[in-house]
Amino acid sequence: MSNNYPHYEKYSKYDQSKKLTFYERIGVFFQNTKRIIKIANKPDRKEYLLIFKICGIGLLVLGVLSFVIQLIWTIINQILHIG
């Protein structure tokens, strides 16, 4: 099975065969964080509205789904208590 993901090990300053100390791991974490923040960009208005719409649709779907499940359990509970 081939791995199509890029190999980021070659970008690391540390040898992967040795175990890093706690302070080295913290240093690597902050280096990676700095790199990510440097390449990240703020979404423009169009991207922000798209994300807002997707989140809104997700909340709506979850709300409807939970309402339907609660409705089904209420009906089942009433049927079992009547009979």
C-alpha positions as CSV (number, residue, x, y, z in Angstrom):
1,M,0.0,0.0,0.0
2,S,1.6,3.3,-1.1
3,N,1.4,6.4,1.0
4,N,0.6,9.4,-1.1
5,Y,1.2,11.9,1.7
6,P,4.3,14.1,1.6
7,H,7.1,13.1,3.8
8,Y,7.6,15.9,6.3
9,E,10.4,14.1,8.1
10,K,12.9,15.5,5.8
11,Y,12.0,19.1,6.9
12,S,12.6,18.3,10.6
13,K,15.9,19.5,12.2
14,Y,15.8,16.6,14.6
15,D,16.8,13.0,14.0
16,Q,13.7,10.9,14.0
17,S,15.5,7.8,15.2
18,K,16.3,9.3,18.6
19,K,13.7,10.2,21.2
20,L,13.2,13.9,21.8
21,T,13.3,15.4,25.2
22,F,10.3,17.3,26.6
23,Y,11.9,20.7,25.8
24,E,12.8,19.6,22.3
25,R,9.2,18.5,21.6
26,I,8.0,21.9,22.9
27,G,10.4,23.6,20.5
28,V,9.3,21.5,17.6
29,F,5.7,22.3,18.4
30,F,6.3,26.0,18.5
31,Q,8.3,25.8,15.2
32,N,5.4,24.0,13.5
33,T,2.9,26.4,15.0
34,K,4.9,29.4,13.7
35,R,5.2,27.8,10.2
36,I,1.4,27.2,10.1
37,I,0.6,30.7,11.2
38,K,3.0,32.1,8.6
39,I,1.2,30.3,5.7
40,A,-2.3,30.7,7.0
41,N,-4.5,33.5,5.7
42,K,-7.6,35.2,6.8
43,P,-10.7,34.1,4.8
44,D,-12.3,36.8,2.7
45,R,-16.0,37.7,2.9
46,K,-17.1,35.0,0.4
47,E,-15.3,32.2,2.2
48,Y,-16.5,33.4,5.5
49,L,-20.2,33.4,4.3
50,L,-19.7,29.9,2.8
51,I,-18.4,28.6,6.2
52,F,-21.2,30.3,8.0
53,K,-23.8,28.7,5.7
54,I,-22.3,25.3,6.0
55,C,-22.3,25.6,9.8
56,G,-25.8,26.8,9.8
57,I,-27.0,23.9,7.6
58,G,-25.2,21.5,9.9
59,L,-26.9,23.0,13.0
60,L,-30.2,22.8,11.3
61,V,-29.7,19.2,10.3
62,L,-28.7,18.2,13.8
63,G,-31.6,20.0,15.3
64,V,-34.1,18.4,13.0
65,L,-32.5,15.0,13.5
66,S,-32.6,15.3,17.3
67,F,-36.3,16.5,17.1
68,V,-37.3,13.5,15.0
69,I,-35.5,11.1,17.3
70,Q,-37.2,12.6,20.3
71,L,-40.6,12.5,18.6
72,I,-40.1,8.8,17.7
73,W,-39.1,7.9,21.3
74,T,-42.1,9.9,22.7
75,I,-44.5,8.0,20.4
76,I,-42.9,4.7,21.3
77,N,-43.1,5.5,25.0
78,Q,-46.8,6.5,24.7
79,I,-47.6,3.3,22.8
80,L,-45.9,1.1,25.4
81,H,-47.6,2.8,28.4
82,I,-51.1,2.7,26.9
83,G,-51.0,-1.0,26.0
